[in-house]
Amino acid sequence: MNPPCARCGKIVYPTEKVSCLDKNWHKGCFHCEVCKMTLNMKNYKGYDKKPYCNAHYPKTSFTIVADTPENLRLRQQSELQSQKVSPTSGLHSVTFQSI
């Protein structure tokens, strides 16, 4: 049995089939999601199981590091260490009282 096209849903016959991104496509239906440029196996880029041309391939953006408990602990530790005595800041004395 011939599979349906991932784009149009119609049957894809072997002579017109492009198998890519775990799907089957008609040659004419295998085009960029943005500009509709017809793609082939040499010039497509897949993202989220969808085909894109090089110009419209979604760029990965960097995100900030989440405030996980471990990252919060490391930030606090770093802040505490930066508050400790440095050679140019003078000496601080701490007195402990025994009970």
C-alpha positions as CSV (number, residue, x, y, z in Angstrom):
1,M,0.0,0.0,0.0
2,N,1.3,3.4,-0.9
3,P,1.7,6.0,1.9
4,P,0.0,9.4,2.1
5,C,2.0,12.6,1.5
6,A,3.1,14.4,4.7
7,R,2.1,17.8,3.1
8,C,-1.1,17.2,1.1
9,G,-2.3,13.9,2.4
10,K,-2.8,12.3,-1.0
11,I,-1.2,9.0,-2.0
12,V,2.5,9.0,-2.9
13,Y,3.4,6.6,-5.7
14,P,6.9,5.3,-5.9
15,T,7.9,7.3,-8.9
16,E,7.2,10.6,-7.2
17,K,8.2,9.7,-3.6
18,V,10.7,11.5,-1.4
19,S,11.3,9.7,1.9
20,C,12.8,12.1,4.4
21,L,12.3,13.3,8.0
22,D,10.6,10.0,8.7
23,K,7.8,10.9,6.3
24,N,6.9,10.5,2.7
25,W,6.4,13.4,0.4
26,H,5.5,14.2,-3.3
27,K,8.5,15.8,-5.0
28,G,6.5,19.0,-5.4
29,C,5.3,18.9,-1.8
30,F,8.7,18.7,-0.3
31,H,9.3,22.4,0.0
32,C,10.5,25.0,2.5
33,E,7.9,25.7,5.3
34,V,8.5,29.4,4.9
35,C,9.3,30.4,1.3
36,K,7.9,27.2,-0.5
37,M,11.1,26.7,-2.4
38,T,11.2,23.1,-3.8
39,L,13.8,21.1,-1.9
40,N,15.7,17.9,-2.6
41,M,17.8,15.5,-0.5
42,K,20.9,17.6,-1.1
43,N,19.6,21.1,-0.1
44,Y,17.0,20.6,2.7
45,K,17.5,21.1,6.4
46,G,15.1,19.4,8.8
47,Y,13.9,20.9,12.0
48,D,11.1,19.5,14.1
49,K,10.3,17.0,11.3
50,K,9.7,19.8,8.8
51,P,11.8,20.8,5.8
52,Y,13.5,24.2,5.4
53,C,15.8,25.8,3.0
54,N,19.2,27.0,4.3
55,A,18.0,30.6,4.5
56,H,14.9,29.8,6.6
57,Y,16.3,27.1,8.8
58,P,15.3,28.1,12.4
59,K,18.4,29.4,14.2
60,T,19.0,28.1,17.7
61,S,18.9,30.8,20.3
62,F,20.8,30.7,23.5
63,T,18.8,30.9,26.7
64,I,19.9,32.0,30.2
65,V,20.8,29.4,32.7
66,A,17.8,28.5,34.9
67,D,17.9,29.3,38.6
68,T,18.1,25.7,39.7
69,P,18.8,25.1,43.4
70,E,22.3,24.0,42.5
71,N,23.0,27.2,40.4
72,L,21.6,29.4,43.2
73,R,23.9,27.6,45.7
74,L,26.9,28.1,43.5
75,R,26.0,31.8,43.0
76,Q,25.7,32.3,46.8
77,Q,29.0,30.5,47.4
78,S,30.7,32.7,44.7
79,E,29.3,35.9,46.3
80,L,30.5,34.8,49.8
81,Q,34.0,34.0,48.5
82,S,34.2,37.4,46.8
83,Q,33.4,39.1,50.1
84,K,36.2,37.4,51.9
85,V,39.4,39.2,52.6
86,S,41.5,40.0,49.6
87,P,45.2,41.1,49.9
88,T,44.4,44.7,49.1
89,S,41.3,45.1,51.2
90,G,42.8,45.0,54.7
91,L,42.2,42.5,57.5
92,H,38.9,41.7,59.2
93,S,38.9,40.1,62.6
94,V,36.2,37.7,63.8
95,T,35.9,36.8,67.4
96,F,34.1,33.6,68.5
97,Q,32.5,33.4,71.9
98,S,32.4,30.0,73.6
99,I,29.3,29.1,75.5
